[in-house]
Amino acid sequence: MKTAIVGGVIVNEGRTFAGSVIVEDDHIADIIEGQQQPEASYDQVKDASGCYVLPGIIDDHVHFREPGLTDKADIDTESRAAAAGGITSFFDMPNTVPQTTTLEALEEKFCTAARKSHVNYSFFFGATNDNYPLFPQLPAHRIPGIKLFMGSSTGNMLVDRDEALEHIFASAKLPLMAHCEDTAIIDRNMTAFREQFGDDPDVRLHPLIRSEEACMASTVKAIQLAVRHGARLHIAHVTTAEELRMFTPAPLSLRNTRPLITAEATVGHLYFSLTDYQRLGARIKVNPAIKNFRDCQALRDGLADGRVTVVGTDHAPHLLEQKQGGCAKAASGMPMIQFSLVTMLELVDEGVLTIERLVQLMCHNPALLFGVENRGFLRKGCQADIVIVRPHSPWTVTKDTIQSKCGWSPMEGHEYQWRVEQTLCNGHTVYSNGKVDTDYLGEEIRFQHT
């Protein structure tokens, strides 16, 4: 099967140019620069006139809730949402039921995804206080790394013993992705606010309970451990200007370097800030908390200067009834994967970053940082993971557009100017004209860690 994607503007490896992408079966056969039509016969020609052609997005941070929490999400529904949003690969987190903290649980997730995922997939292994002896047995070619909760969050996977942390950082040969919040500080803050405001303080106090101090204390500790042991550390969902000051501007491309310590920012923390609690309440309650606009602006600045290496979603669905209440009762987490690319393209329109930088942060850098094989770029020989997006094409998020099983989004009612037209996964059109091909199944991602 030979397909030509013609007439579009290609964005890849720091360049934007008119051209065509030639797809043969599951891989990219050629990139042809210029406006001319390719001189060959094809089984299918996709007219991308007026559109941008990007590599498929790699989301390094999702919670698809399977197994054990499938009332709110599962691999089938959330991979549908991914396809509709231009995401062709995802790395899922281990705080499921059972937790992905044994080799058996990890293998079961792979088996489930092979039956249900409509895009490409892999899974983080979860660290606990005592499972680090398993690290040498982990299948390095199948997983992006090890997830470490250095702060209590959904799933109760807190690793809080100093001896265990030393062992984890000393023995991890794969990248460590760390959730950094100091639980003792959070607990102290919650106690104080409950004494003042009652058992369930208003959600607008969430950034003061899961505070800048809590984030800083844990992030400092994680960085010190990484430096001491020479571990590769990826700080998940950085939320504060103070934390970001700990990261020096890095090379904008990871092609020739792979920093020891890197930062992820999420779409939610880049888009929302403190004033949005008034409008959206607990719908934007996440851990770590969305904070003030100064922090949001610092994260946006970090996109351009290299302090932020990767943009993910921390896509974490809950049923809407589980999102009722305040700081104590409302569940933390929100669904964002379907709307992450178009939200970031909105920031491009606002001048926060360039479209070339967006592709670096959401496609190239996740591939390079985690050693993803043959994905994340529009290159001859790479897997044909491609998304076609159209600017100046207004549409509004309504309930019937939402693919996630939870059935709601903090973006409901929002009008976007960018539209995902088509998503190709391994050369197959998995999403087009508002419909996901639910018969298609994605592939297991392979990694080459160095």
C-alpha positions, 0 to 999 in steps of 0.5 A, spaced: 500 500 500 503 506 497 500 513 500 502 520 498 500 526 503 501 532 498 500 539 498 501 540 505 506 544 510 511 539 513 514 541 520 520 536 522 527 537 525 526 545 526 524 546 519 517 548 516 517 547 508 512 545 503 512 538 501 509 531 500 510 525 505 510 518 501 508 512 505 509 505 503 505 500 508 507 502 515 513 506 514 515 513 511 518 511 504 520 518 502 520 526 504 519 530 497 520 537 498 517 542 494 510 544 491 510 539 485 506 533 485 510 526 486 511 523 479 508 516 481 502 512 482 499 511 489 494 507 492 491 513 495 493 520 495 491 525 501 490 532 499 493 536 505 492 543 502 492 548 507 494 543 512 500 542 516 503 535 516 507 533 523 510 527 526 505 523 530 505 526 538 508 521 543 505 523 550 510 520 555 505 521 561 498 518 561 493 514 566 489 510 562 486 506 568 486 499 566 486 494 569 482 495 575 479 502 574 475 501 568 469 505 570 472 511 569 477 509 563 480 504 559 485 502 554 480 502 548 477 508 550 483 513 551 487 510 545 481 512 541 481 519 544 489 519 543 488 518 536 482 523 535 487 528 538 493 526 533 497 522 539 500 516 536 504 513 542 503 513 549 507 511 555 502 509 561 503 510 568 503 504 573 498 506 579 493 501 576 489 496 580 494 491 581 499 496 580 505 495 575 510 493 580 511 486 578 514 483 572 507 479 571 503 485 572 507 489 567 506 483 562 499 483 563 498 490 561 502 489 554 497 483 553 491 487 554 494 493 550 495 488 544 488 487 544 485 494 545 490 499 544 488 503 537 495 507 537 502 505 539 503 503 547 508 502 552 508 502 560 512 505 565 514 500 571 512 502 578 518 503 583 516 501 591 520 501 597 522 494 596 521 492 589 528 495 586 531 488 586 527 487 580 530 492 576 535 488 573 530 483 570 526 489 567 525 488 559 529 495 557 527 494 550 520 494 551 519 500 557 521 507 557 523 507 564 521 507 571 516 511 575 517 513 582 512 517 586 516 521 591 509 524 593 503 521 595 498 521 589 492 517 586 494 510 587 498 510 594 504 508 591 508 513 595 516 511 596 518 515 602 524 511 605 530 514 604 534 507 604 529 505 598 530 512 595 538 511 595 537 504 592 532 506 587 537 511 584 543 507 585 540 501 581 536 504 576 539 503 569 533 506 565 530 513 566 527 515 572 520 519 572 519 522 578 512 525 581 515 530 586 511 533 592 513 532 599 507 529 603 509 531 610 509 538 608 502 537 604 499 533 610 501 539 615 498 544 610 492 540 609 491 539 617 492 547 618 487 549 612 482 543 615 482 547 622 481 553 619 476 552 613 473 545 615 474 538 613 473 539 605 477 546 604 475 550 597 478 547 591 481 554 590 486 552 596 489 546 593 495 550 590 496 552 597 496 545 600 500 542 595 504 548 595 510 551 592 514 549 598 512 541 597 514 541 590 521 544 591 523 540 597 521 534 593 524 536 587 531 538 590 531 531 593 530 528 587 536 532 583 541 531 589 539 523 589 540 523 581 547 527 581 549 523 587 548 516 583 549 519 576 541 517 575 537 519 569 532 523 572 525 526 568 521 530 573 514 529 571 509 535 571 513 541 573 509 546 576 513 552 579 517 558 577 522 556 583 523 549 580 524 551 573 530 555 576 533 549 578 534 547 570 539 550 566 537 552 559 538 546 555 540 544 548 533 545 544 535 539 540 537 532 544 540 529 538 547 530 540 546 530 548 542 527 553 541 531 559 542 527 566 536 531 569 530 533 565 523 537 566 516 535 563 511 540 563 503 538 562 498 541 557 494 543 563 499 547 567 501 550 561 494 553 559 490 553 566 492 558 572 489 560 579 484 564 576 481 558 572 479 555 579 473 560 579 470 558 573 472 550 572 472 548 580 475 541 581 475 539 574 482 542 574 484 539 580 490 535 579 496 533 583 501 537 583 496 543 583 495 548 578 498 554 581 498 562 579 499 565 573 507 567 574 508 559 575 504 558 568 508 564 565 515 561 567 513 554 564 511 557 558 518 561 558 521 554 559 518 551 553 522 556 548 529 556 552 530 549 553 529 548 561 522 544 559 524 538 555 518 534 554 510 536 554 506 531 556 498 531 558 498 527 565 491 525 562 488 522 568 480 521 567 475 520 573 468 520 573 464 527 573 461 525 580 468 523 583 470 530 581 465 533 586 467 537 592 474 541 594 481 539 596 479 533 600 473 530 597 474 531 589 479 526 585 485 529 582 486 528 575 483 530 568 482 528 561 486 532 556 489 527 551 484 528 546 485 536 546 493 537 548 495 538 541 490 543 539 491 546 545 498 547 544 497 549 537 493 555 540 499 557 544 503 557 538 498 562 535 499 566 541 506 567 540 508 562 546 512 558 542 513 556 535 510 550 531 517 547 530 518 548 537 512 544 539 514 538 534 521 538 538 517 538 545 511 533 543 515 529 538 522 529 537 524 530 544 520 524 547 523 519 542 530 522 543 529 522 551 527 515 552 530 512 546 524 510 542 526 506 536 524 509 529 518 514 531 517 521 533 520 524 526 518 524 519 524 521 516 525 516 510 525 509 514 521 511 520 514 508 522 509 512 519 506 516 525 503 522 522 498 527 524 495 532 519 492 539 522 488 544 519 489 552 522 483 557 521 478 551 522 473 553 528 470 548 532 467 547 539 468 542 544 461 538 546 460 532 549 459 528 543 466 530 541 469 527 547 472 520 546 474 519 553 470 514 557 469 519 563 465 523 558 467 530 560 473 535 559 475 541 562 475 544 555 467 543 554 465 549 550 471 552 548 472 554 541 479 551 537 481 554 531 486 548 529 483 541 527 486 534 527 484 532 520 487 525 520 492 521 524 496 515 521 499 510 525 504 505 522 501 508 515 494 506 517 489 512 517 486 511 525 482 517 525 479 521 519 473 526 519 471 525 526 471 518 526 476 513 529 477 506 526 476 502 532 478 495 528 485 498 528 490 496 533 497 499 534 504 496 536 508 495 542 513 501 542 521 499 542 526 502 545 534 503 545 536 505 551 544 508 551 
